[in-house]
Every structure is written in C-alpha cells, then in structure tokens.
Amino acid sequence: MTCDQAVALSFVADLSRRNLTARLQADDPQLLEQADRVASDASCERRRAFEAGINVLAWNEPRFPAALLAIPDCPPALWYRGDLGAFAQPAVAVVGSRAATAVALETATGFGEQLAAAGVTVVSGLARGVDSAAHRGALRGGLTIAVLGSGVDVIYPREHRRLADSISEKGLLVSEYPPRTPPMAFHFPQRNRVISGLSRGIVVIEASEQSGSLITAACALEQGRDVMAVPGNVLSGRNRGGHALLRDGAAIVESAHDVCAQLGLAMACSAHADGRHAHAPTDSLLKLMEPGHPYDLEGLSSAAGLDGVRLLPRLLDLELRGLICRAGGGRFMRSA
C-alpha cells in the first residue's frame, strides 16, 4: 500500500475499523479498491489542505506514532496541525466530564501542567470541561495533543478555537478525519480509541455513569493501557462513573507523581528534572536487534518477551537517544 492510498482511505466515510491494522499491513484488496476509487478527490483535497497549513501522515510513514500501530483498528492516516515532536514523548490521556465542577477543572489543570512539566505529553479531546482544562494546564508546562472528532480545521466546540490555535503552536491537533469534516455524533466514540491508543494510560477526572470518558476507558482496557481515576465527592453523584472504574480495579491517583509511578514513568519524571536516565532495560533490547534489519512490533515483542505496552516506551527511549530509527510501516531498525 502506498502512502497516497493510505491517505485516500481517510476519505472513505463508511470505512470499517474492524481488524483495520492487520488489513492495512496485509494490503487487503478491498481496502486498495476503496482507496483507488477516491484517489483523485483525495489528492485534490490534500493539496488544498497543505495550502491551508494542514498536513497528513500515513500509517506506513516512519513518523507515524508506533503506539497506534499496536491497536487493532489503527487509523490509515492522521491529519494534523502543529509539531510532530509531540509524538516523541511518553503520553498520558486526561479525560472527564464536560459539565465539570470547579474542583474537577482545577484538578485537570493541575494534572495537565504537572505531567507536561515532567516531560509527558498530555492527550485529550478538546471538549468542554476536563478536556480543555487539561490542555490549558499542559500548555503552561510542555506539550499536549488534542484529538478531534472532526477535521482539524473544524473546531468543536467553536469557543475553543483560540485554545486549538494555541495547541497547534505548542503541540498538536490531530484527526483521522480529513479537513472540512463536520463533527458527527458517531465520530466521537471512534476518536476516543485514538486518544487512548496514543497514550500509555488514561486518567479519568470526574465522570458520570453516562460519561463519554467511560468509552475512552473501555478502549484503553481493550488496548492494554492502564486506567486510572481520581476519587471525588460521593454526595454529589457527579463522579459515579469514576468510582465505578475504581471498584472495577482502576488505580487511584491524586497527583501527576501517582500517574508516573503507576505507569513506570517515575524514573523518567525524575530524570526530566535532574537529567539522569536509567538505560539498562532499553540497552538489553538494543542487543536483540541486528544492524540493517527492520523489526516490526510483533517480532520485537516476541524476541524481548515484552507486551506492546512495555515495549513501546523502551523503543521510544532508544529512538530519542539516536540508537534506532523508524523504517516505515511501524518497523524499527538500529541506526547506522
């Protein structure tokens, strides 16, 4: 599959997400046929988007986030505004109620700022309430990624246009939907899998029993990501969804330090503060990789005896140190 065909698939409105990652990697004939049917229109739209400052990254390009290739329904392409450097750090999603209480907003802002300052990219959905508070907090301390349920040029809600511009200047706006795509109700459950897929784990701050954040939590569990929740007031009933997650085994977190510790990022967080790193686990992984040979995630996972959730952080560390590089199609190889 060419990169142009992958991008064209993002224009297929009724594209099935079922086992999409495996179908993309296997050059599924049906996918290729769907891509070729819209190729001409997709090419025109891509040129128009580029002129408007919008770029696109196909799933089989080296800079595509490897974390998404580890989920079963990877988007064929990501449209974006901003700096792809936001993908280069470990990421944590912070999500929660749209109609958030003042305490939840303050908590989300604090989590966002503290995580970003610790070198963690904060991922959320640009929604009202907890999402936007987490983004604003992260912008004070570092990087954030907003995953949209519309085109990256169609900001929803509209009052977050200025926030979206700030994120694109210091972070990243991304969407699997091409430019000019309006926000549709069914887009948001689909985009939630991307929020969790980009992240090591998710933090739920104040969620009702019907909260969309619980969909993101379910996606995270299916993808093997950690689910964490902040306990709240038991009298108001505003956090019953969050407490249900805790009863089902989600980790209790009260600070960014708790999140780092839960995800095994405690050393990374302290290293960000004092410049120290512990490389022994990643150096052992490097010894398994023969020079000049590209490895996919499945092959590395089998060779190292690590699942994808534990493998990806080690690959990221090696990549940041310049010891490995992307070979396209979600593969990695030792640097020359």
Secondary structure, DSSP 8 states (H G I E B T S, - for coil): --HHHHHHHTT-TT---TTHHHHHHTT-HHHHHHHHHTHHHHHHHHHHHHHTT-EEEETTSTTS-HHHHTSTT--SEEEEEE-GGGGGS-EEEEEE-SS--HHHHHHHHHHHHHHHHTT-EEEE---TTHHHHHHHHHHHHS-EEEE-SS-TTS-SSGGGHHHHHHHHHSEEEEESS-TT----TTHHHHHHHHHHHTSSEEEEES--TT-THHHHHHHHHHTT-EEEEE---TTT-TTHHHHHHHHTT-EE--SHHHHHHHTT-HHHHHHHHH-----HHHHHHHHTS-TT--B-HHHHHHHHT--HHHHHHHHHHHHHTTSEEEEETTEEEE--
